[in-house]
């Protein structure tokens, strides 16, 4: 997946978690995404940069809250680091 596609998934998951939308990735996709990003910080950084651009285009998502959610609530530590 491209960083933009990952950003779209993250945005949908964030909105679902915050009650801004009922639609979002299913639990299996969310877990796979969280695990993958936790094990690939370079991809996480690219997805975060793409998501920031998406937010700058006039979304209703606040960047500091989204960054906290991504880093603390969503991302799962890589199994090697647990």
Secondary structure by P-SEA (a helix, b strand, c coil): ccaaaaaaaaaaaaaaaaccccccccaaaaaaaaaaaaacaaaaaaaaaaaaaaaaccccccaaaaaaaaaccccccccccc
